[in-house]
Structures are given as structure tokens and as C-alpha cells.
Amino acid sequence: MVDRAGLRARHAAGGGLVPDHLAATSALLEATFPGAGAGDAAYLRWLYDDSPFGPVVETNLDDDQGRAGHYAIVPVELAAGGAARAGALSLNTAVSERARGGGVFTRLAADTYALAAQRGIEVVVGVANANSTPGFVRRLDFTLVTPLPATVLVPLPGRDGGVRTLAATAHGALEQPGLDALLAPPSSGLTTRWTRERLAWRLARPGRSYLLHHGPGVLAVSALDRRGPVHVAVLLAVFAAQAVPSAVGAAVVRAACRAHRAPLALHVGVNERLSLRGLPLPARLRPSPLNLIYRDLATGGPAPALSRWEFLDFDAY
């Protein structure tokens, strides 16, 4: 337990956040990441309390001025080699200026992982930027699985290819025949285990809007991003039961760009069933490279190969 100079750690293995508890975390996140929306109360309720896999696992550091430190991981079902594994996604981390130093974050994280293990969580995964990756690897025993590649895609002329676009909030948006087969994890490698319930929850993130692109043997999810005056269609995930034909992939890119009125699209991540013809996003145009990190709490074993991990698997959009 963290204990230094009037600071006291409080643990929460879940069970519902009382309003003042959520408010304290919200205030710390807003102060640490001003303008990013990380402390939005509706977002935190959705993320921490409403997940279909159970409430947040967190450790907080409080003093007489309020919340001084916070680390949270959110339960999620993973699949490795087709087998289910109880996992958690490392997400919100914040330490106020008055509490920094002395390894506070490392201790918060260690306490959180101990709580997670008590709840039966076997694996913690996260997406870390270039600055935070070394700390996770050196101090917290994570493995760097891979940097997530970023690809810029230009829509090629062509027909709709049988791809139908609708809002994620539309009636029956997730009632596509065969959806369960599209969401099923690959038989090898590491990925999120998606279900209709989890997808519906993910698409209900407050303050965000998503489009679904239903095509032959494929379901894609996209969102709009803006880089100055330029619209970018961001492909957040592409679900398929087998390798996506290049013509279908191109049709998905066209549909997303058309729907978002965007001259180009962006895909970030790894998807062994998807091959998109595009250009690597230059490093100078990325806010920070994103790295997938992994720690096995149950066995301490090495990270498996990655089969699918895209923006929708974490909280980027």
C-alpha cells in the first residue's frame, strides 16, 4: 500500500462508484490532462461501472487536498490461441504534481495488479505511448508485444461492393446475420474476445458517434477525425471470419470515406485477416507511436503473437 507524507492509498476492486468517489477521480484526470475529456463523468461511469465484464479495478491515492493519484484497469475478455483468458485493459493513470516522485505510480500499479489477481484476472494489456512504454517494461514487468502500425488509405474509384453503411445507433444495427461468426476470435494469436454485448457497450461510449459498414463477410466500424480542415475516416475495427478479399477491403475504405466526406482513411493496428493497400503514416505525423504491452499475472509467461488489435480494442475513439 502506498503511504508517504500524509498520502493514503485506497483500493477498489469494484462494486460501484459512489458520486463523490467518481468526482474525485474526474477532478484529478481533468487537472492532469486538461482539455482531453479524460475526466468526463459520463465517460467514467460508462467505462468504470457499465462494462459487461464487471467494474473497474483501481487504486487511488488521497490526501487532505483530494485525489492525488489514480490508476485503473478495466476488465475485458481476451482470447489467446482461441482460448478465453480473463484480462484487463490498462487505461487511466494520473498522479498530481504534489504526489510525484518516490515511485508512487509503480506502487499504485503493483497494488492494482494484486487486486486484479484476486478477482481472477490473468492478463493485463495496454497501449502505451513512446514515453510511458519504458516504465511499464522496466518497472512493471510488461512485455512490448509490438508497435501498432498506422496506415493511410486513399479510396480507389469503384462501386459500393455490396457495403451498406448505417449509424451504430440505428435500429437493428447489430442484427446482421452471421455477426457472431464475424466477431469470433481467430484460432491463433492474441486478441479481444468480442461479443454482441461487448460491441454494443463499446459503441455506446458517451460523446462519440460511430458508423457500421456491413459488407460481404465483413463488418467494419469507423469514426470521423479532423486534422485541421481535413476529414479523416478512421477504421476502428474490421471483423471477418476469414481473410478479407482486397476488393471488399477497398469497398469498405470507399464506404467509410464517402460517409464521412473524407479524402482519406486511417487504420491503426494489427489484423491478420485484413490486407489494406496504403502508405505507412510517417512518424513525424503521429502524436506518438503506440505500443501494445502485455503482462501475464497468472503465469508470468511470454506474450503470444498478436492476431488482431485495433483502435476499437482500446479507448482511442
Secondary structure as UniProt FT lines:
FT   STRAND          3..4
FT   TURN            5..6
FT   STRAND          7..12
FT   HELIX           19..32
FT   TURN            34..35
FT   TURN            38..39
FT   HELIX           41..44
FT   HELIX           45..49
FT   TURN            52..53
FT   STRAND          57..63
FT   TURN            64..65
FT   STRAND          66..80
FT   TURN            81..82
FT   STRAND          83..95
FT   HELIX           97..99
FT   TURN            102..103
FT   HELIX           104..118
FT   TURN            119..120
FT   STRAND          123..129
FT   TURN            130..132
FT   HELIX           133..139
FT   STRAND          143..147
FT   STRAND          150..153
FT   TURN            161..162
FT   STRAND          164..167
FT   TURN            168..169
FT   TURN            171..174
FT   TURN            177..178
FT   HELIX           179..183
FT   STRAND          190..192
FT   HELIX           196..202
FT   TURN            203..204
FT   TURN            206..207
FT   STRAND          211..215
FT   TURN            216..217
FT   STRAND          218..227
FT   TURN            228..229
FT   STRAND          230..239
FT   HELIX           246..260
FT   STRAND          264..271
FT   TURN            272..273
FT   STRAND          279..280
FT   HELIX           283..285
FT   STRAND          290..296
FT   TURN            297..299
FT   STRAND          308..310
FT   HELIX           311..313
FT   TURN            314..315
//
